[in-house]
Amino acid sequence: MGLDTWQKWAGSDAAAIIARFDAYLQERPQAGERLIPFPKEVRNGIEWARLHLERFTVDL
């Protein structure tokens, strides 16, 4: 999906991340599972990434 570092999470918004999940799953269907996270889960992930970005930065 392309969200492989905390920098990418911190630089995104919830709607964009959910759209990426949706597009990914449209291409690779998974039967019977809810794989798209709820907006609150994504917002919490973004918030966590922004708070801890300095500690978990990956040099690309």
N, CA, C and O atoms as a CHARMM CRD file, in Angstrom:
* protein
*
  240
    1    1 MET  N      0.81100  -1.19100   0.00000 PROA 1      0.00000
    2    1 MET  CA     0.00000   0.00000   0.00000 PROA 1      0.00000
    3    1 MET  C      0.85500   1.25500   0.00000 PROA 1      0.00000
    4    1 MET  O      0.35200   2.33900  -0.29500 PROA 1      0.00000
    5    2 GLY  N      2.10300   1.13700   0.31500 PROA 2      0.00000
    6    2 GLY  CA     2.97100   2.29500   0.29200 PROA 2      0.00000
    7    2 GLY  C      3.11200   3.02500   1.62100 PROA 2      0.00000
    8    2 GLY  O      3.81700   4.03200   1.68900 PROA 2      0.00000
    9    3 LEU  N      2.47300   2.55400   2.66200 PROA 3      0.00000
   10    3 LEU  CA     2.57900   3.18900   3.98900 PROA 3      0.00000
   11    3 LEU  C      3.52300   2.36900   4.85600 PROA 3      0.00000
   12    3 LEU  O      3.12100   1.79800   5.87000 PROA 3      0.00000
   13    4 ASP  N      4.77000   2.32200   4.44500 PROA 4      0.00000
   14    4 ASP  CA     5.71900   1.43900   5.09700 PROA 4      0.00000
   15    4 ASP  C      6.61800   2.11500   6.13100 PROA 4      0.00000
   16    4 ASP  O      7.49200   1.46400   6.70300 PROA 4      0.00000
   17    5 THR  N      6.41800   3.41200   6.38100 PROA 5      0.00000
   18    5 THR  CA     7.16900   4.08800   7.43600 PROA 5      0.00000
   19    5 THR  C      6.22100   4.98500   8.22600 PROA 5      0.00000
   20    5 THR  O      5.14600   5.34900   7.74800 PROA 5      0.00000
   21    6 TRP  N      6.63600   5.33600   9.44100 PROA 6      0.00000
   22    6 TRP  CA     5.81400   6.22700  10.26700 PROA 6      0.00000
   23    6 TRP  C      5.77600   7.62500   9.67700 PROA 6      0.00000
   24    6 TRP  O      4.81000   8.35500   9.89500 PROA 6      0.00000
   25    7 GLN  N      6.80600   8.01600   8.93300 PROA 7      0.00000
   26    7 GLN  CA     6.79000   9.32600   8.28300 PROA 7      0.00000
   27    7 GLN  C      5.61800   9.41900   7.30600 PROA 7      0.00000
   28    7 GLN  O      4.94400  10.44700   7.23300 PROA 7      0.00000
   29    8 LYS  N      5.38200   8.35700   6.56800 PROA 8      0.00000
   30    8 LYS  CA     4.28400   8.35900   5.60100 PROA 8      0.00000
   31    8 LYS  C      2.93100   8.41700   6.30500 PROA 8      0.00000
   32    8 LYS  O      2.01200   9.08300   5.82600 PROA 8      0.00000
   33    9 TRP  N      2.80100   7.72900   7.43300 PROA 9      0.00000
   34    9 TRP  CA     1.56200   7.81800   8.21000 PROA 9      0.00000
   35    9 TRP  C      1.38400   9.23000   8.75100 PROA 9      0.00000
   36    9 TRP  O      0.29400   9.79600   8.66400 PROA 9      0.00000
   37   10 ALA  N      2.43100   9.79300   9.30100 PROA 10     0.00000
   38   10 ALA  CA     2.34000  11.12500   9.90000 PROA 10     0.00000
   39   10 ALA  C      2.01500  12.18500   8.85800 PROA 10     0.00000
   40   10 ALA  O      1.39700  13.19800   9.18500 PROA 10     0.00000
   41   11 GLY  N      2.41500  11.97500   7.62300 PROA 11     0.00000
   42   11 GLY  CA     2.17500  12.95000   6.57500 PROA 11     0.00000
   43   11 GLY  C      0.87100  12.75500   5.82200 PROA 11     0.00000
   44   11 GLY  O      0.60700  13.47300   4.85800 PROA 11     0.00000
   45   12 SER  N      0.05800  11.80800   6.23600 PROA 12     0.00000
   46   12 SER  CA    -1.20000  11.50700   5.55000 PROA 12     0.00000
   47   12 SER  C     -2.38300  11.95300   6.38200 PROA 12     0.00000
   48   12 SER  O     -2.24300  12.33900   7.54300 PROA 12     0.00000
   49   13 ASP  N     -3.55700  11.89100   5.76100 PROA 13     0.00000
   50   13 ASP  CA    -4.78700  12.10400   6.53200 PROA 13     0.00000
   51   13 ASP  C     -5.62000  10.82800   6.48400 PROA 13     0.00000
   52   13 ASP  O     -5.39200   9.95500   5.64500 PROA 13     0.00000
   53   14 ALA  N     -6.57500  10.73100   7.38100 PROA 14     0.00000
   54   14 ALA  CA    -7.34800   9.49900   7.54100 PROA 14     0.00000
   55   14 ALA  C     -8.07400   9.10500   6.26000 PROA 14     0.00000
   56   14 ALA  O     -8.07900   7.93000   5.89500 PROA 14     0.00000
   57   15 ALA  N     -8.68100  10.05600   5.57800 PROA 15     0.00000
   58   15 ALA  CA    -9.43300   9.73900   4.36000 PROA 15     0.00000
   59   15 ALA  C     -8.52300   9.15000   3.28900 PROA 15     0.00000
   60   15 ALA  O     -8.91400   8.21100   2.59700 PROA 15     0.00000
   61   16 ALA  N     -7.32200   9.68600   3.14400 PROA 16     0.00000
   62   16 ALA  CA    -6.38600   9.18100   2.14300 PROA 16     0.00000
   63   16 ALA  C     -5.93500   7.76300   2.46800 PROA 16     0.00000
   64   16 ALA  O     -5.82400   6.92400   1.57400 PROA 16     0.00000
   65   17 ILE  N     -5.67800   7.49400   3.73700 PROA 17     0.00000
   66   17 ILE  CA    -5.24600   6.15000   4.13600 PROA 17     0.00000
   67   17 ILE  C     -6.36300   5.13700   3.92700 PROA 17     0.00000
   68   17 ILE  O     -6.12100   4.03900   3.42600 PROA 17     0.00000
   69   18 ILE  N     -7.58000   5.49800   4.30600 PROA 18     0.00000
   70   18 ILE  CA    -8.71600   4.58600   4.11300 PROA 18     0.00000
   71   18 ILE  C     -8.93300   4.32700   2.62700 PROA 18     0.00000
   72   18 ILE  O     -9.24300   3.20100   2.23600 PROA 18     0.00000
   73   19 ALA  N     -8.77500   5.34900   1.80000 PROA 19     0.00000
   74   19 ALA  CA    -8.90400   5.17000   0.34700 PROA 19     0.00000
   75   19 ALA  C     -7.84200   4.21200  -0.17500 PROA 19     0.00000
   76   19 ALA  O     -8.11600   3.41300  -1.07100 PROA 19     0.00000
   77   20 ARG  N     -6.63800   4.28400   0.37300 PROA 20     0.00000
   78   20 ARG  CA    -5.57400   3.34900  -0.03000 PROA 20     0.00000
   79   20 ARG  C     -5.93000   1.91300   0.35200 PROA 20     0.00000
   80   20 ARG  O     -5.75700   0.98900  -0.44200 PROA 20     0.00000
   81   21 PHE  N     -6.43000   1.73700   1.57400 PROA 21     0.00000
   82   21 PHE  CA    -6.87400   0.40000   1.99600 PROA 21     0.00000
   83   21 PHE  C     -7.94400  -0.12100   1.04000 PROA 21     0.00000
   84   21 PHE  O     -7.87800  -1.26400   0.58800 PROA 21     0.00000
   85   22 ASP  N     -8.92400   0.72100   0.73500 PROA 22     0.00000
   86   22 ASP  CA   -10.02800   0.31900  -0.12400 PROA 22     0.00000
   87   22 ASP  C     -9.53100  -0.07100  -1.51400 PROA 22     0.00000
   88   22 ASP  O     -9.92300  -1.11100  -2.04400 PROA 22     0.00000
   89   23 ALA  N     -8.67200   0.75600  -2.10500 PROA 23     0.00000
   90   23 ALA  CA    -8.13300   0.45700  -3.43500 PROA 23     0.00000
   91   23 ALA  C     -7.33500  -0.84600  -3.42400 PROA 23     0.00000
   92   23 ALA  O     -7.45100  -1.66300  -4.33800 PROA 23     0.00000
   93   24 TYR  N     -6.53600  -1.02800  -2.39800 PROA 24     0.00000
   94   24 TYR  CA    -5.72700  -2.24600  -2.27600 PROA 24     0.00000
   95   24 TYR  C     -6.62800  -3.48500  -2.21700 PROA 24     0.00000
   96   24 TYR  O     -6.36100  -4.49300  -2.87100 PROA 24     0.00000
   97   25 LEU  N     -7.69500  -3.38900  -1.42200 PROA 25     0.00000
   98   25 LEU  CA    -8.57000  -4.54700  -1.26200 PROA 25     0.00000
   99   25 LEU  C     -9.46200  -4.77200  -2.47800 PROA 25     0.00000
  100   25 LEU  O     -9.91800  -5.89300  -2.70200 PROA 25     0.00000
  101   26 GLN  N     -9.71500  -3.74400  -3.25700 PROA 26     0.00000
  102   26 GLN  CA   -10.45000  -3.93500  -4.50800 PROA 26     0.00000
  103   26 GLN  C     -9.62400  -4.78000  -5.47400 PROA 26     0.00000
  104   26 GLN  O    -10.16300  -5.58900  -6.22900 PROA 26     0.00000
  105   27 GLU  N     -8.31600  -4.58000  -5.43700 PROA 27     0.00000
  106   27 GLU  CA    -7.41200  -5.34300  -6.30900 PROA 27     0.00000
  107   27 GLU  C     -7.14500  -6.74400  -5.77900 PROA 27     0.00000
  108   27 GLU  O     -6.91300  -7.66800  -6.55800 PROA 27     0.00000
  109   28 ARG  N     -7.17600  -6.91100  -4.45800 PROA 28     0.00000
  110   28 ARG  CA    -6.86800  -8.19000  -3.81400 PROA 28     0.00000
  111   28 ARG  C     -7.95300  -8.52900  -2.79300 PROA 28     0.00000
  112   28 ARG  O     -7.74100  -8.35400  -1.59300 PROA 28     0.00000
  113   29 PRO  N     -9.09800  -9.00600  -3.24400 PROA 29     0.00000
  114   29 PRO  CA   -10.21400  -9.27200  -2.31700 PROA 29     0.00000
  115   29 PRO  C     -9.87000 -10.31700  -1.25200 PROA 29     0.00000
  116   29 PRO  O     -9.16500 -11.29100  -1.51800 PROA 29     0.00000
  117   30 GLN  N    -10.37100 -10.09400  -0.07400 PROA 30     0.00000
  118   30 GLN  CA   -10.21000 -11.02000   1.04300 PROA 30     0.00000
  119   30 GLN  C    -11.61100 -11.39600   1.51400 PROA 30     0.00000
  120   30 GLN  O    -12.36100 -10.52700   1.95800 PROA 30     0.00000
  121   31 ALA  N    -11.96700 -12.63700   1.42900 PROA 31     0.00000
  122   31 ALA  CA   -13.32200 -13.07800   1.74200 PROA 31     0.00000
  123   31 ALA  C    -13.61600 -13.01800   3.23700 PROA 31     0.00000
  124   31 ALA  O    -12.84000 -13.50500   4.05800 PROA 31     0.00000
  125   32 GLY  N    -14.73500 -12.41900   3.56700 PROA 32     0.00000
  126   32 GLY  CA   -15.28600 -12.50300   4.91300 PROA 32     0.00000
  127   32 GLY  C    -14.58400 -11.74300   6.02000 PROA 32     0.00000
  128   32 GLY  O    -14.88200 -11.98300   7.19000 PROA 32     0.00000
  129   33 GLU  N    -13.68500 -10.85600   5.71600 PROA 33     0.00000
  130   33 GLU  CA   -12.97700 -10.14700   6.77000 PROA 33     0.00000
  131   33 GLU  C    -13.10700  -8.64500   6.59100 PROA 33     0.00000
  132   33 GLU  O    -13.10400  -8.14800   5.46500 PROA 33     0.00000
  133   34 ARG  N    -13.21900  -7.92200   7.69900 PROA 34     0.00000
  134   34 ARG  CA   -13.22500  -6.46000   7.66300 PROA 34     0.00000
  135   34 ARG  C    -11.78400  -6.01800   7.77400 PROA 34     0.00000
  136   34 ARG  O    -11.20400  -6.02700   8.86000 PROA 34     0.00000
  137   35 LEU  N    -11.21600  -5.63700   6.66900 PROA 35     0.00000
  138   35 LEU  CA    -9.80000  -5.28500   6.65600 PROA 35     0.00000
  139   35 LEU  C     -9.56600  -3.78300   6.57000 PROA 35     0.00000
  140   35 LEU  O     -8.45400  -3.31600   6.81700 PROA 35     0.00000
  141   36 ILE  N    -10.59800  -3.02300   6.22300 PROA 36     0.00000
  142   36 ILE  CA   -10.45200  -1.57400   6.18500 PROA 36     0.00000
  143   36 ILE  C    -10.66200  -1.06600   7.60300 PROA 36     0.00000
  144   36 ILE  O    -11.70600  -1.32700   8.20200 PROA 36     0.00000
  145   37 PRO  N     -9.69400  -0.34900   8.14600 PROA 37     0.00000
  146   37 PRO  CA    -9.82700   0.12600   9.53100 PROA 37     0.00000
  147   37 PRO  C    -10.89500   1.21300   9.64100 PROA 37     0.00000
  148   37 PRO  O    -11.21500   1.89400   8.66700 PROA 37     0.00000
  149   38 PHE  N    -11.43000   1.35600  10.83400 PROA 38     0.00000
  150   38 PHE  CA   -12.37600   2.42400  11.11400 PROA 38     0.00000
  151   38 PHE  C    -11.62800   3.75800  11.11400 PROA 38     0.00000
  152   38 PHE  O    -10.44000   3.79700  11.43500 PROA 38     0.00000
  153   39 PRO  N    -12.30600   4.85000  10.75600 PROA 39     0.00000
  154   39 PRO  CA   -11.64100   6.16100  10.74200 PROA 39     0.00000
  155   39 PRO  C    -10.93900   6.50400  12.05800 PROA 39     0.00000
  156   39 PRO  O     -9.84700   7.07200  12.03900 PROA 39     0.00000
  157   40 LYS  N    -11.54500   6.17000  13.19400 PROA 40     0.00000
  158   40 LYS  CA   -10.91500   6.46900  14.47900 PROA 40     0.00000
  159   40 LYS  C     -9.59900   5.71000  14.63900 PROA 40     0.00000
  160   40 LYS  O     -8.63300   6.25000  15.17700 PROA 40     0.00000
  161   41 GLU  N     -9.55700   4.46300  14.17500 PROA 41     0.00000
  162   41 GLU  CA    -8.31400   3.68900  14.23900 PROA 41     0.00000
  163   41 GLU  C     -7.21300   4.35100  13.41000 PROA 41     0.00000
  164   41 GLU  O     -6.06100   4.42000  13.83700 PROA 41     0.00000
  165   42 VAL  N     -7.57600   4.83100  12.23600 PROA 42     0.00000
  166   42 VAL  CA    -6.58900   5.48900  11.36900 PROA 42     0.00000
  167   42 VAL  C     -6.13400   6.80000  11.99800 PROA 42     0.00000
  168   42 VAL  O     -4.93900   7.09100  12.02500 PROA 42     0.00000
  169   43 ARG  N     -7.07800   7.59400  12.50400 PROA 43     0.00000
  170   43 ARG  CA    -6.69900   8.86300  13.15200 PROA 43     0.00000
  171   43 ARG  C     -5.78100   8.61400  14.33600 PROA 43     0.00000
  172   43 ARG  O     -4.83000   9.36600  14.54800 PROA 43     0.00000
  173   44 ASN  N     -6.05100   7.56200  15.11600 PROA 44     0.00000
  174   44 ASN  CA    -5.17400   7.22800  16.24000 PROA 44     0.00000
  175   44 ASN  C     -3.77600   6.83600  15.75300 PROA 44     0.00000
  176   44 ASN  O     -2.78000   7.20400  16.37600 PROA 44     0.00000
  177   45 GLY  N     -3.69600   6.09900  14.65100 PROA 45     0.00000
  178   45 GLY  CA    -2.39900   5.72900  14.08900 PROA 45     0.00000
  179   45 GLY  C     -1.61600   6.93700  13.61000 PROA 45     0.00000
  180   45 GLY  O     -0.40600   7.02300  13.82000 PROA 45     0.00000
  181   46 ILE  N     -2.30600   7.87000  12.96700 PROA 46     0.00000
  182   46 ILE  CA    -1.65700   9.09500  12.50300 PROA 46     0.00000
  183   46 ILE  C     -1.17400   9.91100  13.68500 PROA 46     0.00000
  184   46 ILE  O     -0.04900  10.41000  13.68400 PROA 46     0.00000
  185   47 GLU  N     -2.02100  10.04800  14.69500 PROA 47     0.00000
  186   47 GLU  CA    -1.64100  10.80700  15.90300 PROA 47     0.00000
  187   47 GLU  C     -0.41200  10.18200  16.56800 PROA 47     0.00000
  188   47 GLU  O      0.52000  10.88800  16.95300 PROA 47     0.00000
  189   48 TRP  N     -0.42000   8.85200  16.69700 PROA 48     0.00000
  190   48 TRP  CA     0.71700   8.15700  17.30500 PROA 48     0.00000
  191   48 TRP  C      1.97900   8.41400  16.49300 PROA 48     0.00000
  192   48 TRP  O      3.03500   8.71200  17.05100 PROA 48     0.00000
  193   49 ALA  N      1.86600   8.29900  15.16800 PROA 49     0.00000
  194   49 ALA  CA     3.03400   8.51300  14.30100 PROA 49     0.00000
  195   49 ALA  C      3.58800   9.92100  14.47400 PROA 49     0.00000
  196   49 ALA  O      4.80200  10.10800  14.55200 PROA 49     0.00000
  197   50 ARG  N      2.71200  10.89800  14.53200 PROA 50     0.00000
  198   50 ARG  CA     3.16800  12.28300  14.68000 PROA 50     0.00000
  199   50 ARG  C      3.82600  12.52200  16.03100 PROA 50     0.00000
  200   50 ARG  O      4.81500  13.24900  16.12200 PROA 50     0.00000
  201   51 LEU  N      3.28100  11.91100  17.08400 PROA 51     0.00000
  202   51 LEU  CA     3.85200  12.08600  18.42100 PROA 51     0.00000
  203   51 LEU  C      5.21600  11.40800  18.56900 PROA 51     0.00000
  204   51 LEU  O      6.07700  11.89600  19.30100 PROA 51     0.00000
  205   52 HSD  N      5.40900  10.29600  17.88000 PROA 52     0.00000
  206   52 HSD  CA     6.62700   9.49600  18.04200 PROA 52     0.00000
  207   52 HSD  C      7.53800   9.52900  16.82300 PROA 52     0.00000
  208   52 HSD  O      8.46000   8.72100  16.71300 PROA 52     0.00000
  209   53 LEU  N      7.28800  10.44700  15.91800 PROA 53     0.00000
  210   53 LEU  CA     8.03200  10.48100  14.66800 PROA 53     0.00000
  211   53 LEU  C      9.53000  10.61500  14.87200 PROA 53     0.00000
  212   53 LEU  O     10.31400   9.95600  14.19000 PROA 53     0.00000
  213   54 GLU  N      9.92300  11.45300  15.79400 PROA 54     0.00000
  214   54 GLU  CA    11.35900  11.66600  16.02600 PROA 54     0.00000
  215   54 GLU  C     12.05800  10.37000  16.43500 PROA 54     0.00000
  216   54 GLU  O     13.18400  10.09600  16.02100 PROA 54     0.00000
  217   55 ARG  N     11.37300   9.59000  17.24800 PROA 55     0.00000
  218   55 ARG  CA    11.97300   8.35700  17.76400 PROA 55     0.00000
  219   55 ARG  C     12.01800   7.24000  16.72300 PROA 55     0.00000
  220   55 ARG  O     12.94900   6.43500  16.71800 PROA 55     0.00000
  221   56 PHE  N     11.01800   7.18600  15.84200 PROA 56     0.00000
  222   56 PHE  CA    10.88400   6.08400  14.89100 PROA 56     0.00000
  223   56 PHE  C     11.11800   6.48100  13.44800 PROA 56     0.00000
  224   56 PHE  O     10.62700   5.80800  12.54100 PROA 56     0.00000
  225   57 THR  N     11.85100   7.55000  13.21100 PROA 57     0.00000
  226   57 THR  CA    12.13600   7.98500  11.85800 PROA 57     0.00000
  227   57 THR  C     13.04300   6.98800  11.16000 PROA 57     0.00000
  228   57 THR  O     14.00500   6.48600  11.74000 PROA 57     0.00000
  229   58 VAL  N     12.71800   6.71100   9.90400 PROA 58     0.00000
  230   58 VAL  CA    13.49800   5.80100   9.08500 PROA 58     0.00000
  231   58 VAL  C     14.18000   6.62500   8.00000 PROA 58     0.00000
  232   58 VAL  O     13.51800   7.38200   7.28900 PROA 58     0.00000
  233   59 ASP  N     15.48700   6.48600   7.86900 PROA 59     0.00000
  234   59 ASP  CA    16.21300   7.18000   6.82400 PROA 59     0.00000
  235   59 ASP  C     15.99600   6.44100   5.51000 PROA 59     0.00000
  236   59 ASP  O     16.30000   5.25400   5.39000 PROA 59     0.00000
  237   60 LEU  N     15.46800   7.16200   4.53400 PROA 60     0.00000
  238   60 LEU  CA    15.19400   6.53600   3.24000 PROA 60     0.00000
  239   60 LEU  C     16.27600   6.84900   2.25500 PROA 60     0.00000
  240   60 LEU  O     16.21400   6.40500   1.10800 PROA 60     0.00000
